[in-house]
Each structure stands twice: as structure tokens, then as C-alpha cells.
Amino acid sequence: MKKALIKLLKVKSLFSLAAIAMFIFLCVTDRITGEVAMGTISAIITYYFVKQEKEEPRTQGYVVPNAEEDDD
């Protein structure tokens, strides 16, 4: 739980949450349409999860060969 809280408080996460809150506010106050807000929020969330998956590589049980080893 503590690690999850620390990850949540990273600058990038705070920026993402602030941007989402801003677009929700703009939508509620009728300064932008719901479609614009949802599109932008979806893009932010998609970017966050895709980036998170790239930072945590999964090998799915396969052995990743080491490029420095030679089979001589």
C-alpha cells in the first residue's frame, strides 16, 4: 500500500490527475464539450497505462538471451 501511494505521488501522476481534473471542470462549466473532455482524458489514461507497461517488461516465462554472450 505504501509503495502504491509513493507511485501515485510522482510528478507525472500528479500532472495527469491535475489535467484530468481540469478537463472535468471545463466540461462541467460548459467551456468545452463532453466529447472533447472524454477524448482528452482517454488519451491521458491510455498514455499512462501504455508507458507503465513499457517500464515493467514482461518476459511471460521466456528466457531473454543476453546479447553479450557468445556461443563460440
Long-range contacts (C-beta under 8 A, 24 or more apart in sequence): 12-48, 13-48, 16-44, 16-45, 16-48, 19-44, 20-44, 20-45
